[in-house]
Amino acid sequence: MSDTKYLILEQHIFGHNVQDVWTVKFANITRDKAFEKMVALDTLNDKDHIIYHLVNTNDLWQKPKEEKPLVLKDEVKEDKEQMDIPF
């Protein structure tokens, strides 16, 4: 079985130049559970202005796990003369 997790997002569409509202309905669920919940939500949803979206968490941007700190080079290190300039 895959370790891939899914999100189900709920979108409320208001129209008339009003921004949509997005909420996380379910998070960190398996593929089987995600499809089960999507079928149930779509079946029970009788409102045209609410839509559900299934998102694979692998498709989301993530910060790299091992990010090394940036090292300042000589040209960007603090310059004493430049710091003394009054404004």
Secondary structure, DSSP 4 states (H G I P E B T S, - for coil): -----EEEEEEE--BTTBPPEEEEEEEEE-HHHHHHHHHHHHHH---TTEEEEEEEGGGS----SSPPPP---GGGSPPHHHHT---
